[in-house]
């Protein structure tokens, strides 16, 4: 999948709960932004809400989570 196709796919899931698998680890949260070189998700780490910027080049998979309750 090209970077442009990925950004289009990711943009369709803004505001939704997602799981992002990268070469550095797996993250879950609400997708806030999808750009040409990074995405931003809002997540909870150690009880705190944080925004994570993840480089598109590191992303192996992005999945929309279904039935996960209230988004962060």
C-alpha positions in Angstrom: 0.0 0.0 0.0 1.4 3.4 -0.9 1.8 6.1 1.7 -1.0 8.2 0.0 -3.4 5.2 0.0 -2.6 4.6 3.7 -3.3 8.2 4.6 -6.7 8.0 2.8 -7.5 4.8 4.6 -6.5 6.2 8.0 -8.4 9.4 7.4 -11.6 7.4 7.1 -11.1 6.3 10.7 -10.5 9.6 12.4 -12.3 9.8 15.7 -12.5 6.0 16.0 -10.7 3.6 18.4 -7.8 2.0 16.6 -4.9 -0.4 17.2 -1.7 0.6 15.6 1.0 -2.1 15.2 4.5 -0.7 14.5 8.0 -2.2 14.4 8.5 -0.6 17.8 5.3 -1.9 19.6 1.5 -1.8 19.6 -0.6 1.2 20.6 -4.4 1.7 21.0 -6.3 4.9 21.2 -8.5 7.3 19.3 -7.1 8.4 15.9 -7.0 12.2 15.8 -4.9 13.0 12.7 -3.5 11.2 9.6 -0.9 13.0 7.6 1.5 12.1 4.9 4.4 11.1 7.3 2.7 10.5 10.7 -0.5 9.9 12.5 -1.6 11.1 16.0 -3.6 9.0 18.4 -4.9 9.9 21.8 -4.2 7.1 24.3 -4.0 6.3 28.0 -0.6 5.4 29.4 -0.2 4.8 33.1 -3.5 6.5 33.8 -2.7 9.6 31.8 -4.2 10.7 28.5 -1.4 11.4 26.0 -1.1 12.1 22.3 1.2 9.9 20.4 2.7 10.8 17.0 3.6 7.7 15.1 5.6 7.8 11.9 3.9 6.1 8.9 7.1 4.5 7.9 7.1 2.4 11.2 3.4 1.3 10.9 2.9 -2.4 10.1 -0.9 -2.4 10.6 -3.8 -0.2 11.6 -7.0 -1.8 12.8 -10.3 -0.2 13.8 -11.5 -1.6 17.1 -15.1 -2.6 17.4 -17.1 -2.5 20.7 -14.4 -1.0 22.9 -16.7 1.2 25.0 -16.2 5.0 25.2 -13.3 6.5 23.3 -10.7 8.4 25.3 
